[in-house]
Amino acid sequence: MTCTCVETINEKLKEHNTRLTQAWVLGGTTHPGLMLQTDQIETGRGKPKAVAMFLTYCPFCGTKYAADEVAA
Ligand SMILES: [Zn+2]
């Protein structure tokens, strides 16, 4: 990971019983797996499920996560 913003923010959110949404990543990647929360627009039978969006830049300091780290 190229910055420690996620850890810093999570530590501050902890007192509110809250943490950032992070994907569970296998394989020892250093990418934080930070996800932007999405909602499904239309629900019901046959409607595609909402997709997950992974951030490629740190939303707090703007540091780009390395491309090979995103691919996990
Ligand atoms: Zn950062």
N, CA, C, O and the ligand as a Tripos MOL2 file, in Angstrom:
@<TRIPOS>MOLECULE
protein
  289   287    73     0     0
PROTEIN
NO_CHARGES

@<TRIPOS>ATOM
      1 N           0.8530   -1.1970    0.0000 N.3       1 MET1
      2 CA          0.0000    0.0000    0.0000 C.3       1 MET1
      3 C           0.8810    1.2360    0.0000 C.2       1 MET1
      4 O           1.9140    1.2790    0.6670 O.2       1 MET1
      5 N           0.4670    2.2170   -0.7390 N.am      2 THR2
      6 CA          1.3190    3.3790   -0.9020 C.3       2 THR2
      7 C           1.0370    4.4780    0.1130 C.2       2 THR2
      8 O           1.8340    5.4090    0.2270 O.2       2 THR2
      9 N          -0.0370    4.4090    0.8350 N.am      3 CYS3
     10 CA         -0.3000    5.3820    1.8860 C.3       3 CYS3
     11 C          -1.0280    4.6680    3.0280 C.2       3 CYS3
     12 O          -1.4600    3.5260    2.8690 O.2       3 CYS3
     13 N          -1.1600    5.3200    4.1460 N.am      4 THR4
     14 CA         -1.7960    4.6780    5.3070 C.3       4 THR4
     15 C          -3.1370    5.3390    5.6620 C.2       4 THR4
     16 O          -3.6140    5.2240    6.7910 O.2       4 THR4
     17 N          -3.7320    6.0290    4.6890 N.am      5 CYS5
     18 CA         -4.9850    6.7480    4.9420 C.3       5 CYS5
     19 C          -6.1000    5.8200    5.4240 C.2       5 CYS5
     20 O          -6.8370    6.1680    6.3470 O.2       5 CYS5
     21 N          -6.2290    4.6440    4.8060 N.am      6 VAL6
     22 CA         -7.3130    3.7330    5.1790 C.3       6 VAL6
     23 C          -7.1980    3.3480    6.6520 C.2       6 VAL6
     24 O          -8.1860    3.3650    7.3860 O.2       6 VAL6
     25 N          -5.9870    3.0030    7.0760 N.am      7 GLU7
     26 CA         -5.7810    2.6360    8.4800 C.3       7 GLU7
     27 C          -6.0720    3.8250    9.3930 C.2       7 GLU7
     28 O          -6.7030    3.6750   10.4400 O.2       7 GLU7
     29 N          -5.6090    5.0000    8.9880 N.am      8 THR8
     30 CA         -5.8130    6.2010    9.7980 C.3       8 THR8
     31 C          -7.3000    6.5290    9.9340 C.2       8 THR8
     32 O          -7.7790    6.8110   11.0330 O.2       8 THR8
     33 N          -8.0230    6.4910    8.8220 N.am      9 ILE9
     34 CA         -9.4540    6.8100    8.8300 C.3       9 ILE9
     35 C         -10.2230    5.7570    9.6240 C.2       9 ILE9
     36 O         -11.1050    6.0900   10.4160 O.2       9 ILE9
     37 N          -9.8850    4.4870    9.4100 N.am     10 ASN10
     38 CA        -10.5640    3.4170   10.1490 C.3      10 ASN10
     39 C         -10.3580    3.5640   11.6450 C.2      10 ASN10
     40 O         -11.2680    3.2910   12.4280 O.2      10 ASN10
     41 N          -9.1880    3.9860   12.0430 N.am     11 GLU11
     42 CA         -8.9130    4.1670   13.4630 C.3      11 GLU11
     43 C          -9.8110    5.2740   14.0330 C.2      11 GLU11
     44 O         -10.3210    5.1610   15.1470 O.2      11 GLU11
     45 N          -9.9920    6.3420   13.2500 N.am     12 LYS12
     46 CA        -10.8600    7.4420   13.7000 C.3      12 LYS12
     47 C         -12.3350    7.0470   13.6900 C.2      12 LYS12
     48 O         -13.1040    7.4880   14.5440 O.2      12 LYS12
     49 N         -12.7300    6.2140   12.7200 N.am     13 LEU13
     50 CA        -14.1320    5.7880   12.6180 C.3      13 LEU13
     51 C         -14.5010    4.7650   13.6840 C.2      13 LEU13
     52 O         -15.6700    4.6020   14.0310 O.2      13 LEU13
     53 N         -13.4800    4.0780   14.1990 N.am     14 LYS14
     54 CA        -13.7120    2.9960   15.1490 C.3      14 LYS14
     55 C         -14.5340    3.4610   16.3570 C.2      14 LYS14
     56 O         -15.3680    2.7150   16.8700 O.2      14 LYS14
     57 N         -14.2940    4.6840   16.8010 N.am     15 GLU15
     58 CA        -15.0270    5.1790   17.9630 C.3      15 GLU15
     59 C         -16.5120    5.3740   17.6580 C.2      15 GLU15
     60 O         -17.3170    5.5490   18.5730 O.2      15 GLU15
     61 N         -16.8740    5.3440   16.3760 N.am     16 HIS16
     62 CA        -18.2840    5.4330   15.9720 C.3      16 HIS16
     63 C         -18.8120    4.0760   15.5150 C.2      16 HIS16
     64 O         -19.8680    3.9950   14.8880 O.2      16 HIS16
     65 N         -18.0740    3.0090   15.8300 N.am     17 ASN17
     66 CA        -18.4420    1.6520   15.4380 C.3      17 ASN17
     67 C         -18.6210    1.5470   13.9210 C.2      17 ASN17
     68 O         -19.5610    0.9180   13.4340 O.2      17 ASN17
     69 N         -17.7070    2.1710   13.1940 N.am     18 THR18
     70 CA        -17.7950    2.2530   11.7370 C.3      18 THR18
     71 C         -16.4250    1.9760   11.1290 C.2      18 THR18
     72 O         -15.3960    2.2500   11.7460 O.2      18 THR18
     73 N         -16.4210    1.4310    9.9170 N.am     19 ARG19
     74 CA        -15.1740    1.3020    9.1650 C.3      19 ARG19
     75 C         -15.4860    1.4180    7.6840 C.2      19 ARG19
     76 O         -16.6340    1.2610    7.2680 O.2      19 ARG19
     77 N         -14.4550    1.6960    6.8890 N.am     20 LEU20
     78 CA        -14.6060    1.8150    5.4480 C.3      20 LEU20
     79 C         -14.9170    0.4440    4.8580 C.2      20 LEU20
     80 O         -14.5430   -0.5850    5.4190 O.2      20 LEU20
     81 N         -15.6120    0.4440    3.7080 N.am     21 THR21
     82 CA        -15.9320   -0.8060    3.0320 C.3      21 THR21
     83 C         -14.7200   -1.2650    2.2430 C.2      21 THR21
     84 O         -14.2710   -0.5790    1.3250 O.2      21 THR21
     85 N         -14.1960   -2.4240    2.6030 N.am     22 GLN22
     86 CA        -13.0440   -2.9780    1.9070 C.3      22 GLN22
     87 C         -13.3450   -4.4040    1.4980 C.2      22 GLN22
     88 O         -13.9030   -5.1830    2.2710 O.2      22 GLN22
     89 N         -12.9700   -4.7370    0.2700 N.am     23 ALA23
     90 CA        -13.1510   -6.1040   -0.2050 C.3      23 ALA23
     91 C         -12.1570   -7.0080    0.4890 C.2      23 ALA23
     92 O         -11.0520   -6.6050    0.8510 O.2      23 ALA23
     93 N         -12.5820   -8.2300    0.6600 N.am     24 TRP24
     94 CA        -11.7010   -9.2400    1.2400 C.3      24 TRP24
     95 C         -10.8720   -9.7900    0.1160 C.2      24 TRP24
     96 O         -11.4130  -10.4280   -0.7880 O.2      24 TRP24
     97 N          -9.5710   -9.5670    0.1380 N.am     25 VAL25
     98 CA         -8.7080   -9.9470   -0.9780 C.3      25 VAL25
     99 C          -7.7750  -11.0700   -0.5600 C.2      25 VAL25
    100 O          -7.0990  -10.9910    0.4660 O.2      25 VAL25
    101 N          -7.7520  -12.1110   -1.3700 N.am     26 LEU26
    102 CA         -6.8360  -13.2270   -1.1210 C.3      26 LEU26
    103 C          -5.5150  -12.9680   -1.8430 C.2      26 LEU26
    104 O          -5.4710  -12.1950   -2.8000 O.2      26 LEU26
    105 N          -4.4840  -13.5870   -1.4040 N.am     27 GLY27
    106 CA         -3.2250  -13.5720   -2.1420 C.3      27 GLY27
    107 C          -2.2180  -12.5570   -1.6600 C.2      27 GLY27
    108 O          -1.2220  -12.3210   -2.3430 O.2      27 GLY27
    109 N          -2.4320  -11.9560   -0.5290 N.am     28 GLY28
    110 CA         -1.4200  -11.0990    0.0550 C.3      28 GLY28
    111 C          -1.1650   -9.8020   -0.6810 C.2      28 GLY28
    112 O          -0.0620   -9.2600   -0.6000 O.2      28 GLY28
    113 N          -2.1570   -9.2870   -1.4000 N.am     29 THR29
    114 CA         -1.9730   -8.0240   -2.0900 C.3      29 THR29
    115 C          -1.8720   -6.8770   -1.0890 C.2      29 THR29
    116 O          -2.3970   -6.9590    0.0210 O.2      29 THR29
    117 N          -1.1980   -5.8180   -1.4920 N.am     30 THR30
    118 CA         -1.0790   -4.6620   -0.6190 C.3      30 THR30
    119 C          -2.1280   -3.6060   -0.9440 C.2      30 THR30
    120 O          -2.2370   -2.6070   -0.2320 O.2      30 THR30
    121 N          -2.9090   -3.8120   -2.0190 N.am     31 HIS31
    122 CA         -3.9820   -2.8820   -2.3590 C.3      31 HIS31
    123 C          -5.0510   -2.9580   -1.2760 C.2      31 HIS31
    124 O          -5.4190   -4.0580   -0.8640 O.2      31 HIS31
    125 N          -5.5640   -1.8160   -0.8010 N.am     32 PRO32
    126 CA         -6.5340   -1.8510    0.2920 C.3      32 PRO32
    127 C          -7.8970   -2.3900   -0.0960 C.2      32 PRO32
    128 O          -8.7070   -2.6690    0.7880 O.2      32 PRO32
    129 N          -8.1860   -2.5500   -1.3850 N.am     33 GLY33
    130 CA         -9.4780   -3.0900   -1.7960 C.3      33 GLY33
    131 C         -10.6310   -2.1780   -1.4210 C.2      33 GLY33
    132 O         -11.7450   -2.6330   -1.1630 O.2      33 GLY33
    133 N         -10.3500   -0.9030   -1.3960 N.am     34 LEU34
    134 CA        -11.3570    0.0720   -1.0040 C.3      34 LEU34
    135 C         -12.4610    0.1180   -2.0530 C.2      34 LEU34
    136 O         -12.1980    0.2150   -3.2510 O.2      34 LEU34
    137 N         -13.6960    0.0480   -1.5770 N.am     35 MET35
    138 CA        -14.8360   -0.0050   -2.4860 C.3      35 MET35
    139 C         -15.7140    1.2270   -2.3270 C.2      35 MET35
    140 O         -15.8860    1.7470   -1.2250 O.2      35 MET35
    141 N         -16.2600    1.6820   -3.4360 N.am     36 LEU36
    142 CA        -17.2660    2.7310   -3.4310 C.3      36 LEU36
    143 C         -18.6060    2.0200   -3.3430 C.2      36 LEU36
    144 O         -18.9060    1.1580   -4.1690 O.2      36 LEU36
    145 N         -19.4080    2.3700   -2.3610 N.am     37 GLN37
    146 CA        -20.6900    1.7000   -2.1890 C.3      37 GLN37
    147 C         -21.6130    2.0420   -3.3420 C.2      37 GLN37
    148 O         -21.7370    3.2090   -3.7160 O.2      37 GLN37
    149 N         -22.2610    1.0370   -3.9060 N.am     38 THR38
    150 CA        -23.2040    1.2310   -5.0010 C.3      38 THR38
    151 C         -24.5560    0.6400   -4.6160 C.2      38 THR38
    152 O         -24.6380   -0.2370   -3.7560 O.2      38 THR38
    153 N         -25.5910    1.1170   -5.2440 N.am     39 ASP39
    154 CA        -26.9380    0.5880   -5.0210 C.3      39 ASP39
    155 C         -27.5140    0.1220   -6.3420 C.2      39 ASP39
    156 O         -27.2330    0.6990   -7.3920 O.2      39 ASP39
    157 N         -28.3040   -0.9010   -6.2870 N.am     40 GLN40
    158 CA        -29.0040   -1.4040   -7.4540 C.3      40 GLN40
    159 C         -30.1580   -0.4580   -7.7550 C.2      40 GLN40
    160 O         -30.9360   -0.1390   -6.8560 O.2      40 GLN40
    161 N         -30.2870   -0.0040   -8.9960 N.am     41 ILE41
    162 CA        -31.3270    0.9690   -9.3510 C.3      41 ILE41
    163 C         -32.6950    0.3070   -9.3820 C.2      41 ILE41
    164 O         -33.6240    0.7430   -8.7020 O.2      41 ILE41
    165 N         -32.8080   -0.7500  -10.1770 N.am     42 GLU42
    166 CA        -34.0820   -1.4550  -10.2880 C.3      42 GLU42
    167 C         -33.9100   -2.8440   -9.6890 C.2      42 GLU42
    168 O         -32.9280   -3.5330   -9.9640 O.2      42 GLU42
    169 N         -34.8550   -3.2380   -8.8830 N.am     43 THR43
    170 CA        -34.7850   -4.5720   -8.2960 C.3      43 THR43
    171 C         -35.8720   -5.4440   -8.9160 C.2      43 THR43
    172 O         -36.8290   -4.9480   -9.5120 O.2      43 THR43
    173 N         -35.7030   -6.7170   -8.7640 N.am     44 GLY44
    174 CA        -36.7260   -7.6240   -9.2750 C.3      44 GLY44
    175 C         -36.1170   -8.7230  -10.1050 C.2      44 GLY44
    176 O         -34.9180   -8.7350  -10.3830 O.2      44 GLY44
    177 N         -36.9560   -9.6280  -10.4870 N.am     45 ARG45
    178 CA        -36.5260  -10.8100  -11.2310 C.3      45 ARG45
    179 C         -35.8800  -10.4100  -12.5640 C.2      45 ARG45
    180 O         -36.4360   -9.6160  -13.3230 O.2      45 ARG45
    181 N         -34.7030  -10.9730  -12.8300 N.am     46 GLY46
    182 CA        -34.0290  -10.7470  -14.1010 C.3      46 GLY46
    183 C         -33.2170   -9.4690  -14.1660 C.2      46 GLY46
    184 O         -32.5150   -9.2410  -15.1510 O.2      46 GLY46
    185 N         -33.2940   -8.6300  -13.1460 N.am     47 LYS47
    186 CA        -32.5170   -7.3900  -13.1550 C.3      47 LYS47
    187 C         -31.0900   -7.7060  -12.7150 C.2      47 LYS47
    188 O         -30.8860   -8.4290  -11.7400 O.2      47 LYS47
    189 N         -30.1020   -7.1660  -13.4290 N.am     48 PRO48
    190 CA        -28.7250   -7.4310  -13.0200 C.3      48 PRO48
    191 C         -28.4260   -6.8400  -11.6440 C.2      48 PRO48
    192 O         -28.9610   -5.7970  -11.2670 O.2      48 PRO48
    193 N         -27.5810   -7.5120  -10.9230 N.am     49 LYS49
    194 CA        -27.1900   -7.0530   -9.5960 C.3      49 LYS49
    195 C         -26.2360   -5.8700   -9.7220 C.2      49 LYS49
    196 O         -25.5320   -5.7390  -10.7230 O.2      49 LYS49
    197 N         -26.2160   -5.0220   -8.7210 N.am     50 ALA50
    198 CA        -25.2910   -3.8970   -8.7020 C.3      50 ALA50
    199 C         -23.8570   -4.4190   -8.7270 C.2      50 ALA50
    200 O         -23.5570   -5.4550   -8.1340 O.2      50 ALA50
    201 N         -22.9810   -3.7010   -9.4100 N.am     51 VAL51
    202 CA        -21.5730   -4.0910   -9.4680 C.3      51 VAL51
    203 C         -20.7910   -3.3440   -8.3990 C.2      51 VAL51
    204 O         -21.2050   -2.2800   -7.9390 O.2      51 VAL51
    205 N         -19.6740   -3.9030   -8.0160 N.am     52 ALA52
    206 CA        -18.7950   -3.2490   -7.0480 C.3      52 ALA52
    207 C         -17.7890   -2.3840   -7.7950 C.2      52 ALA52
    208 O         -17.3140   -2.7540   -8.8690 O.2      52 ALA52
    209 N         -17.4740   -1.2400   -7.2250 N.am     53 MET53
    210 CA        -16.4700   -0.3610   -7.8340 C.3      53 MET53
    211 C         -15.2860   -0.2490   -6.8840 C.2      53 MET53
    212 O         -15.4340    0.1210   -5.7200 O.2      53 MET53
    213 N         -14.1110   -0.5770   -7.4060 N.am     54 PHE54
    214 CA        -12.8910   -0.4750   -6.6210 C.3      54 PHE54
    215 C         -12.1740    0.8160   -6.9860 C.2      54 PHE54
    216 O         -12.0900    1.1830   -8.1580 O.2      54 PHE54
    217 N         -11.6700    1.4850   -5.9910 N.am     55 LEU55
    218 CA        -10.9770    2.7480   -6.2220 C.3      55 LEU55
    219 C          -9.5410    2.4940   -6.6540 C.2      55 LEU55
    220 O          -8.8680    1.6220   -6.1060 O.2      55 LEU55
    221 N          -9.0750    3.2520   -7.6310 N.am     56 THR56
    222 CA         -7.6890    3.1150   -8.0810 C.3      56 THR56
    223 C          -6.8150    4.2370   -7.5350 C.2      56 THR56
    224 O          -5.5910    4.1950   -7.6620 O.2      56 THR56
    225 N          -7.4470    5.2420   -6.9250 N.am     57 TYR57
    226 CA         -6.7150    6.3200   -6.2640 C.3      57 TYR57
    227 C          -7.2310    6.4240   -4.8340 C.2      57 TYR57
    228 O          -8.4100    6.1860   -4.5730 O.2      57 TYR57
    229 N          -6.3560    6.7750   -3.9220 N.am     58 CYS58
    230 CA         -6.7810    6.9950   -2.5510 C.3      58 CYS58
    231 C          -7.7110    8.2080   -2.5280 C.2      58 CYS58
    232 O          -7.3210    9.2760   -2.9990 O.2      58 CYS58
    233 N          -8.9310    8.0770   -1.9930 N.am     59 PRO59
    234 CA         -9.8680    9.1960   -1.9770 C.3      59 PRO59
    235 C          -9.5110   10.2630   -0.9470 C.2      59 PRO59
    236 O         -10.1340   11.3250   -0.9210 O.2      59 PRO59
    237 N          -8.5410   10.0050   -0.1160 N.am     60 PHE60
    238 CA         -8.1880   10.9520    0.9370 C.3      60 PHE60
    239 C          -6.9680   11.7790    0.5870 C.2      60 PHE60
    240 O          -6.9350   12.9760    0.8730 O.2      60 PHE60
    241 N          -5.9560   11.1660   -0.0300 N.am     61 CYS61
    242 CA         -4.7320   11.9090   -0.3500 C.3      61 CYS61
    243 C          -4.4180   11.9130   -1.8360 C.2      61 CYS61
    244 O          -3.5230   12.6400   -2.2670 O.2      61 CYS61
    245 N          -5.1290   11.1230   -2.6340 N.am     62 GLY62
    246 CA         -4.9320   11.1360   -4.0800 C.3      62 GLY62
    247 C          -3.8270   10.2460   -4.5900 C.2      62 GLY62
    248 O          -3.5530   10.2420   -5.7900 O.2      62 GLY62
    249 N          -3.1860    9.4950   -3.7260 N.am     63 THR63
    250 CA         -2.1220    8.5890   -4.1570 C.3      63 THR63
    251 C          -2.6960    7.4970   -5.0390 C.2      63 THR63
    252 O          -3.7150    6.8920   -4.7040 O.2      63 THR63
    253 N          -2.0390    7.2420   -6.1770 N.am     64 LYS64
    254 CA         -2.5010    6.1730   -7.0740 C.3      64 LYS64
    255 C          -2.0470    4.8410   -6.5250 C.2      64 LYS64
    256 O          -0.8770    4.6490   -6.1930 O.2      64 LYS64
    257 N          -3.0020    3.9140   -6.4350 N.am     65 TYR65
    258 CA         -2.6280    2.5630   -6.0500 C.3      65 TYR65
    259 C          -1.9700    1.9160   -7.2560 C.2      65 TYR65
    260 O          -2.4230    2.1070   -8.3850 O.2      65 TYR65
    261 N          -0.9280    1.1670   -7.0380 N.am     66 ALA66
    262 CA         -0.1900    0.5320   -8.1410 C.3      66 ALA66
    263 C          -1.1190   -0.3820   -8.9280 C.2      66 ALA66
    264 O          -1.9540   -1.0740   -8.3460 O.2      66 ALA66
    265 N          -0.9730   -0.3860  -10.2610 N.am     67 ALA67
    266 CA         -1.8610   -1.1350  -11.1380 C.3      67 ALA67
    267 C          -1.8500   -2.6240  -10.8240 C.2      67 ALA67
    268 O          -2.9020   -3.2640  -10.8320 O.2      67 ALA67
    269 N          -0.6850   -3.1810  -10.5490 N.am     68 ASP68
    270 CA         -0.6300   -4.6160  -10.2730 C.3      68 ASP68
    271 C          -1.2670   -4.9520   -8.9360 C.2      68 ASP68
    272 O          -1.6540   -6.0950   -8.6930 O.2      68 ASP68
    273 N          -1.3710   -3.9710   -8.0880 N.am     69 GLU69
    274 CA         -2.0090   -4.1960   -6.7940 C.3      69 GLU69
    275 C          -3.5290   -4.2100   -6.9340 C.2      69 GLU69
    276 O          -4.2140   -4.8500   -6.1370 O.2      69 GLU69
    277 N          -4.0730   -3.5030   -7.9540 N.am     70 VAL70
    278 CA         -5.5140   -3.4270   -8.1480 C.3      70 VAL70
    279 C          -6.0490   -4.7310   -8.7020 C.2      70 VAL70
    280 O          -7.2010   -5.0860   -8.4520 O.2      70 VAL70
    281 N          -5.2330   -5.4440   -9.4470 N.am     71 ALA71
    282 CA         -5.6870   -6.5990  -10.2030 C.3      71 ALA71
    283 C          -6.0390   -7.8200   -9.3700 C.2      71 ALA71
    284 O          -6.4470   -8.8240   -9.9530 O.2      71 ALA71
    285 N          -5.9150   -7.8060   -8.0920 N.am     72 ALA72
    286 CA         -6.2150   -8.9770   -7.2630 C.3      72 ALA72
    287 C          -7.6780   -9.1810   -7.1740 C.2      72 ALA72
    288 O          -8.1320  -10.1190   -6.5190 O.2      72 ALA72
    289 ZN         -4.0710    8.0460    1.0120 Zn       73 ZN73
@<TRIPOS>BOND
     1     1     2 1
     2     2     3 1
     3     3     4 2
     4     3     5 am
     5     5     6 1
     6     6     7 1
     7     7     8 2
     8     7     9 am
     9     9    10 1
    10    10    11 1
    11    11    12 2
    12    11    13 am
    13    13    14 1
    14    14    15 1
    15    15    16 2
    16    15    17 am
    17    17    18 1
    18    18    19 1
    19    19    20 2
    20    19    21 am
    21    21    22 1
    22    22    23 1
    23    23    24 2
    24    23    25 am
    25    25    26 1
    26    26    27 1
    27    27    28 2
    28    27    29 am
    29    29    30 1
    30    30    31 1
    31    31    32 2
    32    31    33 am
    33    33    34 1
    34    34    35 1
    35    35    36 2
    36    35    37 am
    37    37    38 1
    38    38    39 1
    39    39    40 2
    40    39    41 am
    41    41    42 1
    42    42    43 1
    43    43    44 2
    44    43    45 am
    45    45    46 1
    46    46    47 1
    47    47    48 2
    48    47    49 am
    49    49    50 1
    50    50    51 1
    51    51    52 2
    52    51    53 am
    53    53    54 1
    54    54    55 1
    55    55    56 2
    56    55    57 am
    57    57    58 1
    58    58    59 1
    59    59    60 2
    60    59    61 am
    61    61    62 1
    62    62    63 1
    63    63    64 2
    64    63    65 am
    65    65    66 1
    66    66    67 1
    67    67    68 2
    68    67    69 am
    69    69    70 1
    70    70    71 1
    71    71    72 2
    72    71    73 am
    73    73    74 1
    74    74    75 1
    75    75    76 2
    76    75    77 am
    77    77    78 1
    78    78    79 1
    79    79    80 2
    80    79    81 am
    81    81    82 1
    82    82    83 1
    83    83    84 2
    84    83    85 am
    85    85    86 1
    86    86    87 1
    87    87    88 2
    88    87    89 am
    89    89    90 1
    90    90    91 1
    91    91    92 2
    92    91    93 am
    93    93    94 1
    94    94    95 1
    95    95    96 2
    96    95    97 am
    97    97    98 1
    98    98    99 1
    99    99   100 2
   100    99   101 am
   101   101   102 1
   102   102   103 1
   103   103   104 2
   104   103   105 am
   105   105   106 1
   106   106   107 1
   107   107   108 2
   108   107   109 am
   109   109   110 1
   110   110   111 1
   111   111   112 2
   112   111   113 am
   113   113   114 1
   114   114   115 1
   115   115   116 2
   116   115   117 am
   117   117   118 1
   118   118   119 1
   119   119   120 2
   120   119   121 am
   121   121   122 1
   122   122   123 1
   123   123   124 2
   124   123   125 am
   125   125   126 1
   126   126   127 1
   127   127   128 2
   128   127   129 am
   129   129   130 1
   130   130   131 1
   131   131   132 2
   132   131   133 am
   133   133   134 1
   134   134   135 1
   135   135   136 2
   136   135   137 am
   137   137   138 1
   138   138   139 1
   139   139   140 2
   140   139   141 am
   141   141   142 1
   142   142   143 1
   143   143   144 2
   144   143   145 am
   145   145   146 1
   146   146   147 1
   147   147   148 2
   148   147   149 am
   149   149   150 1
   150   150   151 1
   151   151   152 2
   152   151   153 am
   153   153   154 1
   154   154   155 1
   155   155   156 2
   156   155   157 am
   157   157   158 1
   158   158   159 1
   159   159   160 2
   160   159   161 am
   161   161   162 1
   162   162   163 1
   163   163   164 2
   164   163   165 am
   165   165   166 1
   166   166   167 1
   167   167   168 2
   168   167   169 am
   169   169   170 1
   170   170   171 1
   171   171   172 2
   172   171   173 am
   173   173   174 1
   174   174   175 1
   175   175   176 2
   176   175   177 am
   177   177   178 1
   178   178   179 1
   179   179   180 2
   180   179   181 am
   181   181   182 1
   182   182   183 1
   183   183   184 2
   184   183   185 am
   185   185   186 1
   186   186   187 1
   187   187   188 2
   188   187   189 am
   189   189   190 1
   190   190   191 1
   191   191   192 2
   192   191   193 am
   193   193   194 1
   194   194   195 1
   195   195   196 2
   196   195   197 am
   197   197   198 1
   198   198   199 1
   199   199   200 2
   200   199   201 am
   201   201   202 1
   202   202   203 1
   203   203   204 2
   204   203   205 am
   205   205   206 1
   206   206   207 1
   207   207   208 2
   208   207   209 am
   209   209   210 1
   210   210   211 1
   211   211   212 2
   212   211   213 am
   213   213   214 1
   214   214   215 1
   215   215   216 2
   216   215   217 am
   217   217   218 1
   218   218   219 1
   219   219   220 2
   220   219   221 am
   221   221   222 1
   222   222   223 1
   223   223   224 2
   224   223   225 am
   225   225   226 1
   226   226   227 1
   227   227   228 2
   228   227   229 am
   229   229   230 1
   230   230   231 1
   231   231   232 2
   232   231   233 am
   233   233   234 1
   234   234   235 1
   235   235   236 2
   236   235   237 am
   237   237   238 1
   238   238   239 1
   239   239   240 2
   240   239   241 am
   241   241   242 1
   242   242   243 1
   243   243   244 2
   244   243   245 am
   245   245   246 1
   246   246   247 1
   247   247   248 2
   248   247   249 am
   249   249   250 1
   250   250   251 1
   251   251   252 2
   252   251   253 am
   253   253   254 1
   254   254   255 1
   255   255   256 2
   256   255   257 am
   257   257   258 1
   258   258   259 1
   259   259   260 2
   260   259   261 am
   261   261   262 1
   262   262   263 1
   263   263   264 2
   264   263   265 am
   265   265   266 1
   266   266   267 1
   267   267   268 2
   268   267   269 am
   269   269   270 1
   270   270   271 1
   271   271   272 2
   272   271   273 am
   273   273   274 1
   274   274   275 1
   275   275   276 2
   276   275   277 am
   277   277   278 1
   278   278   279 1
   279   279   280 2
   280   279   281 am
   281   281   282 1
   282   282   283 1
   283   283   284 2
   284   283   285 am
   285   285   286 1
   286   286   287 1
   287   287   288 2
@<TRIPOS>SUBSTRUCTURE
     1 MET1         2 RESIDUE 1 A MET
     2 THR2         6 RESIDUE 1 A THR
     3 CYS3        10 RESIDUE 1 A CYS
     4 THR4        14 RESIDUE 1 A THR
     5 CYS5        18 RESIDUE 1 A CYS
     6 VAL6        22 RESIDUE 1 A VAL
     7 GLU7        26 RESIDUE 1 A GLU
     8 THR8        30 RESIDUE 1 A THR
     9 ILE9        34 RESIDUE 1 A ILE
    10 ASN10       38 RESIDUE 1 A ASN
    11 GLU11       42 RESIDUE 1 A GLU
    12 LYS12       46 RESIDUE 1 A LYS
    13 LEU13       50 RESIDUE 1 A LEU
    14 LYS14       54 RESIDUE 1 A LYS
    15 GLU15       58 RESIDUE 1 A GLU
    16 HIS16       62 RESIDUE 1 A HIS
    17 ASN17       66 RESIDUE 1 A ASN
    18 THR18       70 RESIDUE 1 A THR
    19 ARG19       74 RESIDUE 1 A ARG
    20 LEU20       78 RESIDUE 1 A LEU
    21 THR21       82 RESIDUE 1 A THR
    22 GLN22       86 RESIDUE 1 A GLN
    23 ALA23       90 RESIDUE 1 A ALA
    24 TRP24       94 RESIDUE 1 A TRP
    25 VAL25       98 RESIDUE 1 A VAL
    26 LEU26      102 RESIDUE 1 A LEU
    27 GLY27      106 RESIDUE 1 A GLY
    28 GLY28      110 RESIDUE 1 A GLY
    29 THR29      114 RESIDUE 1 A THR
    30 THR30      118 RESIDUE 1 A THR
    31 HIS31      122 RESIDUE 1 A HIS
    32 PRO32      126 RESIDUE 1 A PRO
    33 GLY33      130 RESIDUE 1 A GLY
    34 LEU34      134 RESIDUE 1 A LEU
    35 MET35      138 RESIDUE 1 A MET
    36 LEU36      142 RESIDUE 1 A LEU
    37 GLN37      146 RESIDUE 1 A GLN
    38 THR38      150 RESIDUE 1 A THR
    39 ASP39      154 RESIDUE 1 A ASP
    40 GLN40      158 RESIDUE 1 A GLN
    41 ILE41      162 RESIDUE 1 A ILE
    42 GLU42      166 RESIDUE 1 A GLU
    43 THR43      170 RESIDUE 1 A THR
    44 GLY44      174 RESIDUE 1 A GLY
    45 ARG45      178 RESIDUE 1 A ARG
    46 GLY46      182 RESIDUE 1 A GLY
    47 LYS47      186 RESIDUE 1 A LYS
    48 PRO48      190 RESIDUE 1 A PRO
    49 LYS49      194 RESIDUE 1 A LYS
    50 ALA50      198 RESIDUE 1 A ALA
    51 VAL51      202 RESIDUE 1 A VAL
    52 ALA52      206 RESIDUE 1 A ALA
    53 MET53      210 RESIDUE 1 A MET
    54 PHE54      214 RESIDUE 1 A PHE
    55 LEU55      218 RESIDUE 1 A LEU
    56 THR56      222 RESIDUE 1 A THR
    57 TYR57      226 RESIDUE 1 A TYR
    58 CYS58      230 RESIDUE 1 A CYS
    59 PRO59      234 RESIDUE 1 A PRO
    60 PHE60      238 RESIDUE 1 A PHE
    61 CYS61      242 RESIDUE 1 A CYS
    62 GLY62      246 RESIDUE 1 A GLY
    63 THR63      250 RESIDUE 1 A THR
    64 LYS64      254 RESIDUE 1 A LYS
    65 TYR65      258 RESIDUE 1 A TYR
    66 ALA66      262 RESIDUE 1 A ALA
    67 ALA67      266 RESIDUE 1 A ALA
    68 ASP68      270 RESIDUE 1 A ASP
    69 GLU69      274 RESIDUE 1 A GLU
    70 VAL70      278 RESIDUE 1 A VAL
    71 ALA71      282 RESIDUE 1 A ALA
    72 ALA72      286 RESIDUE 1 A ALA
    73 ZN73       289 GROUP 0 **** ****
